[in-house]
Amino acid sequence: MREGLFLSGPGERGAALALLLVGGLAALALTAPLEAPAPGAPEALARVVAPLRLEGSAFSRAPPFDPARAPLDGVGRLASETPSIAAAPVEPPLRLVGILADSAVRRVLFAGVDTWLKEGGTAWGWTIDLIEPRRVTVHRGSERRVIDASEALSP
């Protein structure tokens, strides 16, 4: 191994000097302001040198999260122009939580309903017809269901 200073050989010094010169020129080129082309210069050069100004444009004045600035979707419409199709609300499934049935009181509790319901009560469009100790009979229109207590809180 050679002893002495780093960059001790003439080749190493020359390479370091060239690299330093290239870096300095690049920094100068990136930081130097562009000057407007002289009158009579080609138009293409004027377009390249002329800075892009967006300060007064409608695009720059619009808020950044304006729906009008939304990107185009796959069919070439703005997201705000895409027709919205209102989906019918989906009713949650009728899930039995518990049955309270003794000689005097008969009540049933369904998931998502915060009160115990008696016969004739409704939950999610279903009307309670009959509450028995181990099952509940409900109907919605012409559809009729018998829910067994073993289905309580089943997924």
Disulfide bonds with the S-S distance in Angstrom:
none
